Amino acid sequence: MWAHMLLLGWATMIAMGASYQVTQVLLRTSTYSRNLAWLHLIAYVTGVILLLVGFWNWNRIGIVSGGGLIVLGVAVYTFNLGATYARGKLWTPVTVGAILSLLDLGVTVVLGTTLGIAAWTGWSPTRYELLFYTHMWFGLAGWLGGLIASYSLKLLPMFYVSRKTGTKLNYAIVILFQAGVWLGGAGWWSDYRMFSSAGLLLVVAALGMLVWFVRDVRQQSSGKQPIGAVKVADVLLTITFLVALVWVILHGWHGGAARSYTVVSTLILYVVLGWFSASILAYLSKIIPFLWWAHRFRTKEQKKGAVLLAEMVRHDRLTLELWVFLLGLGLFIIGNMGIHSAIATVGLLIMVIGVVIYLAELSRVFRH
């Protein structure tokens, strides 16, 4: 239940909401259909609530109906965002990567539905475990990881105000990453370690190329605008690359240890709450002020007396608050690895306080 609350209730919801906003910035167009967006939101949120209640009471009707509404919500969301990209007609490494991530989301949902069927029909434990790992791999690496990696190719150069922009090499990063996701997925599904190891290597190679690209972005930054919390997303890219590299080495040396509960749960916590959530929050610190400024000050007369975009939020405070959130996550992970409930509780409390203060600080933009 808690895993579904974390992955479906928090991570995927924030990914969907952020992708609506980011897509409008990247394509300079509006979402294909606001009505479909509302339908997606209502169906998905209702489905998550019913699913969580069903798991809590172990009620089959709640689980099935909740799962069905989640599938409906994801289908509507995928169509709506895909139609937005198609209408934008701007085919770049970022849009290609985002569309492939949507495909990974669809695969994740199909595998999740299959997991539910397998649980009720009595699949063998070995087959069920392989299906579970494949489901998690596509959800974490393909959907969440692929989305952040793709968006970073465009957003980091934009927020750093860098002369380094996208090149054809960025297509290689996206294709290499997604090839690793699908090859790794085949390995987890078939329990063929050579495929899963090769897939991991491709993903790590793509992350390494992304880190090198962002390094060039930093070096060619004009430095005219405050970078703020975006620095956190930048640092997390390097950390993610190193974490993935260590896991590849562990997977090749001792596959059983790489799949142990402690290692897998730690990776899930880091990817969902660390790399993905913190990066999205960092990017929103730039995107929300930009969209609100454009909405609030439309005419020439309004723009004359408008507050500067860089002054709409306190970037120094947001950066500090996001680091506090990650400090809490670090303590939470340490407590989880060592089964020290007190440390984990303190870490969780710091995380909650950090993210609440961060969101409250960010919401101050709407005063203008």
NUMIKOL-545167 format. One line per field, with one value per residue (C-alpha): residue in one letter; y, x negated, z. Coordinates in nm, 3 decimals, always signed. Layout:
REM NUMIKOL-545167
resn: [A ...]
py: [Y ...]
px: [X ...]
pz: [Z ...]
REM end
This chain:
REM NUMIKOL-545167
resn: [M W A H M L L L G W A T M I A M G A S Y Q V T Q V L L R T S T Y S R N L A W L H L I A Y V T G V I L L L V G F W N W N R I G I V S G G G L I V L G V A V Y T F N L G A T Y A R G K L W T P V T V G A I L S L L D L G V T V V L G T T L G I A A W T G W S P T R Y E L L F Y T H M W F G L A G W L G G L I A S Y S L K L L P M F Y V S R K T G T K L N Y A I V I L F Q A G V W L G G A G W W S D Y R M F S S A G L L L V V A A L G M L V W F V R D V R Q Q S S G K Q P I G A V K V A D V L L T I T F L V A L V W V I L H G W H G G A A R S Y T V V S T L I L Y V V L G W F S A S I L A Y L S K I I P F L W W A H R F R T K E Q K K G A V L L A E M V R H D R L T L E L W V F L L G L G L F I I G N M G I H S A I A T V G L L I M V I G V V I Y L A E L S R V F R H]
py: [+0.000 +0.248 +0.176 +0.256 +0.573 +0.682 +0.585 +0.646 +0.906 +1.123 +1.052 +0.989 +1.265 +1.524 +1.394 +1.431 +1.777 +1.902 +1.756 +1.959 +2.276 +2.183 +2.080 +2.422 +2.588 +2.359 +2.369 +2.724 +2.602 +2.515 +2.167 +1.984 +1.965 +2.109 +1.902 +1.582 +1.702 +1.738 +1.397 +1.246 +1.413 +1.304 +0.944 +0.904 +1.057 +0.864 +0.545 +0.594 +0.656 +0.349 +0.136 +0.244 +0.189 -0.150 -0.250 -0.122 -0.337 -0.600 -0.542 -0.690 -0.456 -0.150 -0.278 -0.370 -0.052 +0.166 -0.005 +0.036 +0.409 +0.448 +0.275 +0.508 +0.814 +0.714 +0.643 +0.986 +1.157 +0.978 +1.068 +1.430 +1.486 +1.289 +1.500 +1.814 +1.701 +1.607 +1.946 +2.126 +1.961 +2.031 +1.712 +1.742 +1.501 +1.633 +1.563 +1.224 +1.132 +1.249 +1.050 +0.737 +0.792 +0.800 +0.463 +0.335 +0.460 +0.261 -0.052 +0.006 +0.025 -0.290 -0.478 -0.349 -0.475 -0.810 -0.821 -0.785 -1.066 -1.281 -1.227 -1.342 -1.633 -1.782 -1.741 -1.908 -1.696 -1.692 -1.569 -1.314 -1.178 -1.136 -0.957 -0.728 -0.633 -0.564 -0.347 -0.147 -0.113 +0.039 +0.265 +0.396 +0.390 +0.428 +0.656 +0.869 +0.849 +0.892 +1.193 +1.376 +1.295 +1.424 +1.744 +1.814 +1.830 +2.142 +2.294 +2.306 +2.501 +2.731 +2.800 +2.835 +3.084 +2.887 +2.918 +2.537 +2.410 +2.079 +1.895 +1.575 +1.402 +1.455 +1.216 +0.956 +1.018 +0.968 +0.663 +0.502 +0.556 +0.408 +0.119 +0.039 +0.054 -0.193 -0.425 -0.421 -0.485 -0.791 -0.911 -0.869 -1.038 -1.336 -1.355 -1.339 -1.153 -1.068 -0.861 -0.685 -0.608 -0.477 -0.263 -0.118 -0.040 +0.147 +0.351 +0.435 +0.532 +0.762 +0.921 +0.972 +1.148 +1.362 +1.461 +1.559 +1.764 +1.950 +2.016 +2.199 +2.383 +2.514 +2.619 +2.819 +2.982 +3.359 +3.383 +3.666 +3.498 +3.341 +2.965 +2.892 +2.548 +2.430 +2.371 +2.091 +1.917 +1.952 +1.794 +1.513 +1.414 +1.339 +1.156 +0.948 +0.854 +0.737 +0.546 +0.372 +0.289 +0.128 -0.073 -0.197 -0.318 -0.485 -0.643 -0.793 -0.908 -1.037 -1.033 -1.158 -0.870 -0.620 -0.751 -0.766 -0.579 -0.332 -0.237 -0.225 -0.024 +0.220 +0.269 +0.324 +0.584 +0.767 +0.766 +0.864 +1.106 +1.213 +1.239 +1.264 +1.462 +1.706 +1.769 +1.837 +2.072 +2.251 +2.297 +2.419 +2.699 +2.846 +2.729 +2.848 +3.208 +3.222 +3.101 +3.320 +3.629 +3.570 +3.523 +3.818 +4.076 +4.048 +4.400 +4.659 +4.879 +4.594 +4.504 +4.859 +4.834 +4.458 +4.297 +4.144 +3.771 +3.701 +3.879 +3.687 +3.421 +3.399 +3.151 +3.135 +3.024 +2.770 +2.619 +2.588 +2.436 +2.179 +2.078 +2.040 +1.810 +1.600 +1.593 +1.442 +1.191 +1.091 +1.025 +0.837 +0.613 +0.550 +0.456 +0.228 +0.053 -0.001 -0.060 +0.229 +0.354 +0.662 +0.790 +0.713 +0.898 +1.205 +1.198 +1.170 +1.461 +1.680 +1.584 +1.681 +2.010 +2.089 +2.023 +2.207 +2.516 +2.490 +2.477 +2.759 +2.971 +2.892 +2.976 +3.331 +3.398 +3.432 +3.749 +3.942]
px: [+0.000 -0.274 -0.464 -0.155 -0.095 -0.453 -0.472 -0.115 +0.003 -0.309 -0.565 -0.337 -0.094 -0.370 -0.517 -0.185 -0.115 -0.466 -0.466 -0.156 -0.341 -0.681 -0.529 -0.368 -0.705 -0.898 -0.650 -0.523 -0.168 +0.130 +0.234 +0.438 +0.751 +0.815 +1.133 +0.934 +0.683 +0.965 +1.106 +0.760 +0.719 +1.059 +1.028 +0.669 +0.708 +1.030 +0.861 +0.561 +0.787 +1.001 +0.691 +0.527 +0.850 +0.886 +0.534 +0.596 +0.910 +0.794 +1.118 +1.115 +1.385 +1.192 +0.866 +1.021 +1.229 +0.939 +0.700 +0.946 +0.982 +0.603 +0.569 +0.837 +0.665 +0.326 +0.477 +0.644 +0.326 +0.109 +0.343 +0.374 +0.001 -0.079 +0.170 +0.009 -0.333 -0.186 -0.018 -0.337 -0.528 -0.857 -1.062 -1.370 -1.560 -1.347 -1.012 -1.128 -1.250 -0.926 -0.713 -0.921 -0.876 -0.500 -0.535 -0.724 -0.440 -0.193 -0.406 -0.431 -0.052 -0.002 -0.256 -0.094 +0.244 +0.085 -0.061 +0.289 +0.418 +0.119 +0.183 +0.545 +0.482 +0.187 -0.117 -0.434 -0.639 -0.939 -0.736 -0.559 -0.889 -1.032 -0.714 -0.740 -1.101 -1.012 -0.719 -0.939 -1.217 -0.992 -0.825 -1.139 -1.399 -1.177 -0.896 -1.037 -1.406 -1.346 -1.122 -1.370 -1.666 -1.476 -1.355 -1.703 -1.842 -1.634 -1.564 -1.918 -2.060 -1.757 -1.786 -2.164 -2.121 -2.390 -2.531 -2.547 -2.224 -2.099 -2.299 -2.251 -2.444 -2.140 -1.946 -2.210 -2.158 -1.781 -1.798 -2.076 -1.883 -1.561 -1.744 -1.889 -1.544 -1.395 -1.695 -1.701 -1.326 -1.376 -1.644 -1.428 -1.133 -1.331 -1.571 -1.855 -2.128 -2.326 -2.033 -1.964 -2.335 -2.366 -2.057 -2.197 -2.525 -2.344 -2.144 -2.461 -2.639 -2.350 -2.355 -2.731 -2.684 -2.410 -2.634 -2.909 -2.661 -2.545 -2.908 -2.948 -2.622 -2.761 -3.089 -2.912 -2.660 -2.627 -2.572 -2.323 -2.031 -2.017 -2.038 -1.880 -1.736 -1.822 -2.174 -2.024 -1.887 -2.229 -2.410 -2.153 -2.231 -2.591 -2.486 -2.236 -2.505 -2.736 -2.454 -2.363 -2.728 -2.766 -2.447 -2.576 -2.897 -2.702 -2.459 -2.745 -2.938 -2.652 -2.309 -2.135 -2.270 -2.166 -1.808 -1.797 -1.520 -1.760 -1.927 -1.606 -1.412 -1.702 -1.715 -1.339 -1.351 -1.641 -1.501 -1.145 -1.205 -1.559 -1.641 -1.290 -1.097 -1.375 -1.455 -1.090 -1.060 -1.377 -1.252 -0.912 -1.090 -1.164 -0.862 -0.585 -0.714 -0.761 -0.409 -0.250 -0.441 -0.329 +0.031 +0.034 -0.138 +0.001 +0.030 -0.244 -0.094 -0.097 -0.456 -0.580 -0.528 -0.576 -0.809 -1.119 -1.087 -1.405 -1.259 -0.932 -1.079 -1.372 -1.596 -1.842 -1.569 -1.427 -1.772 -1.831 -1.487 -1.540 -1.875 -1.699 -1.447 -1.732 -1.907 -1.590 -1.581 -1.940 -1.856 -1.542 -1.742 -2.009 -1.739 -1.575 -1.903 -2.001 -1.645 -1.679 -1.324 -1.423 -1.662 -1.408 -1.136 -1.355 -1.449 -1.083 -0.989 -1.266 -1.154 -0.792 -0.889 -1.133 -0.890 -0.601 -0.816 -0.949 -0.600 -0.481 -0.778 -0.714 -0.344 -0.440 -0.486 -0.109 -0.118 -0.231]
pz: [+0.000 +0.098 -0.222 -0.430 -0.229 -0.295 -0.663 -0.779 -0.532 -0.518 -0.791 -1.088 -0.991 -0.966 -1.294 -1.473 -1.333 -1.406 -1.758 -1.847 -1.745 -1.890 -2.223 -2.266 -2.201 -2.435 -2.722 -2.660 -2.700 -2.483 -2.376 -2.641 -2.423 -2.078 -2.048 -2.105 -1.845 -1.590 -1.687 -1.641 -1.301 -1.168 -1.294 -1.177 -0.830 -0.767 -0.884 -0.656 -0.355 -0.428 -0.485 -0.158 +0.038 -0.133 -0.029 +0.324 +0.364 +0.112 -0.078 -0.428 -0.561 -0.445 -0.593 -0.929 -0.964 -0.849 -1.088 -1.374 -1.312 -1.294 -1.631 -1.772 -1.627 -1.765 -2.109 -2.120 -1.997 -2.253 -2.539 -2.427 -2.389 -2.705 -2.901 -2.759 -2.887 -3.225 -3.259 -3.157 -3.445 -3.271 -3.287 -3.071 -2.843 -2.558 -2.723 -2.851 -2.502 -2.340 -2.586 -2.526 -2.152 -2.207 -2.381 -2.076 -1.855 -2.064 -2.030 -1.654 -1.622 -1.832 -1.620 -1.301 -1.420 -1.503 -1.151 -1.009 -1.228 -1.133 -0.762 -0.790 -1.028 -0.841 -1.062 -0.943 -0.696 -0.933 -1.231 -1.014 -0.879 -1.231 -1.339 -1.036 -1.112 -1.477 -1.366 -1.128 -1.385 -1.651 -1.397 -1.227 -1.505 -1.811 -1.699 -1.415 -1.506 -1.877 -1.820 -1.597 -1.825 -2.131 -1.966 -1.827 -2.182 -2.243 -1.903 -1.765 -2.063 -2.044 -1.671 -1.680 -1.968 -2.145 -2.494 -2.498 -2.651 -2.779 -3.044 -3.242 -2.966 -2.744 -2.966 -2.884 -2.511 -2.539 -2.769 -2.566 -2.243 -2.381 -2.548 -2.206 -2.050 -2.299 -2.301 -1.922 -1.916 -2.136 -1.895 -1.585 -1.758 -1.883 -1.586 -1.838 -1.653 -1.967 -2.100 -1.769 -1.721 -2.076 -2.027 -1.706 -1.882 -2.160 -1.907 -1.713 -2.036 -2.130 -1.784 -1.814 -2.148 -1.994 -1.703 -1.950 -2.155 -1.844 -1.752 -2.083 -2.015 -1.683 -1.837 -2.110 -1.878 -1.906 -1.531 -1.572 -1.397 -1.049 -1.092 -0.753 -0.680 -1.033 -0.898 -0.689 -1.000 -1.160 -0.864 -0.846 -1.205 -1.110 -0.794 -0.994 -1.244 -0.961 -0.787 -1.113 -1.179 -0.835 -0.890 -1.227 -1.063 -0.783 -1.031 -1.231 -0.926 -0.709 -0.871 -0.557 -0.349 -0.616 -0.591 -0.211 -0.032 +0.128 -0.201 -0.407 -0.147 -0.113 -0.490 -0.505 -0.228 -0.390 -0.744 -0.645 -0.356 -0.441 -0.809 -0.948 -0.684 -0.596 -0.965 -1.048 -0.749 -0.859 -1.215 -1.091 -0.902 -1.245 -1.445 -1.210 -1.181 -1.559 -1.638 -1.370 -1.486 -1.845 -1.725 -1.485 -1.702 -2.053 -2.187 -2.241 -1.968 -1.717 -1.806 -1.744 -1.370 -1.344 -1.095 -1.249 -1.313 -1.115 -0.811 -0.792 -0.561 -0.321 -0.499 -0.209 +0.031 -0.213 -0.264 +0.109 +0.170 -0.105 +0.048 +0.384 +0.217 +0.074 +0.413 +0.558 +0.274 +0.347 +0.711 +0.609 +0.374 +0.640 +0.888 +0.632 +0.546 +0.909 +1.032 +1.279 +1.310 +1.514 +1.244 +0.972 +1.164 +1.215 +0.846 +0.741 +0.965 +0.818 +0.467 +0.534 +0.697 +0.415 +0.131 +0.303 +0.358 +0.002 -0.150 +0.076 -0.033 -0.398 -0.367 -0.267 -0.637 -0.664 -0.453 -0.759]
REM end
